[in-house]
């Protein structure tokens, strides 16, 4: 796995990207370390909600100072959780390893203080908590609790010992049998979410995790939608297509064509994104890769995807059916 990038590198690259037109930012970030790219993309995503522009400068400065070692110290309590260590710092917040009153490890996600003044950021944070906590499935991260504390808004969720699929793919080729099994687990989790009336809308390798025992977990329901509206957002802050503040939601490489055209997401939109991820997991390359965002737009809308068997040999035409378990 890539080492955690320094805040100096994140801040430098973030400001470089801000100075470029949106369509040129992908080229700037394409060649950088994956961990650094993920942090900068998170900041750019937060910026797209204008949260950094609406936040008081004193809060922004405080967060920048606190983010180097982490805003919370070991031993500090947030609601009923005792912080042990900082795990990651992103554009939307920080994630800590913590323990509940029974000593159970939890992942504690804290919304950055300066983003609390952004309606969109708070709604997205609460959307993630409500959507995930409404679902009970072995392949969806479990949310134990969410609320407000002296440290800010927080989500306490199950602690996962593993890696995102971005890190898994960066580490090398995935065996076909394992890829098929991972795809089955992810598909079953999405089916359960859809049956509950919840769309994820941001399926990508960074939001899927492989944990011990070969278990797949779907993470980050921050863009989830329930029954035709983004959960937690009122129509007044949504564009005609249901996207936040008129911007495209989700990540371009995994975005279905109907969303690119400004149409409403459906369960098929999640299936498209999952298919793009599974193709990449199997083939070792993305089906719609391009040098610029415009290339990606064109590929998703118009390009015929190369049959996966022509990219990697040994991939079966269909996955074997699982034998039913005896009752």
Buried (B, 14 or more C-beta within 10 A) or exposed (E): EEEBBEBEBBBEBBEEBEEEEEEEBBEBBEEBBBBBBBBBBBBBBBBBBEBBEBBEEEBBEBBEEBBEEBBBEEEBEBBBBBBBEBBBBBBBBBBBBBBBEEEEBBBBBBBBBBBBEBBBBBBBBBBBBBBBBBBEBEBBBBBBBBEEBEBBBBBBBBBBEBBBBBBBBBEEEBEBEEBBBBBBBBBBBBBBBBEEEBBBBBBBBBBBBBBEEEBBBBBBBBBBBBEEEBBBBEEEBBBEBBBBBEEBBBBBBBBBEBBBEEBBBBBEBBBBBBBBBBBBBBBEEBBBEBEEBEBBBEBBEEEEBEEBEEBBEEBEEEBEEEEEEEE
